[in-house]
Amino acid sequence: MIRRDENGHVHFGRWLDFILQALIVVNLITLALETLPNLSEEQIYWLEMIEVVSIAIFTVEYIARCCAMPCRFTISSIYFRSYPSTSARAWISAAPVCSG
């Protein structure tokens, strides 16, 4: 059985969101540290490893979310609409494709 709080949110989902947000902050810090001059080869290696691992985690999380969606969206049409004061903008309309 899935445990939910008083607002109907899944407990595991809230923790997962918190962990992913913390990983985003860690990623931002490592990105900033990579720009520092005079880093040793070992420091660069570990910063790059953190980046690779976090990208792998984000990729797995994204694929899991896409697979868990009950209703998937496909691009049904792409068209351009011109506005008098701006350049043409692309608009994508997505039509739901639900199984079952």
Beta strands, then each sheet from edge to edge (+ up, - down):
strand 1: 71-83
strand 2: 86-98
sheet 1: 1+ 2-
end
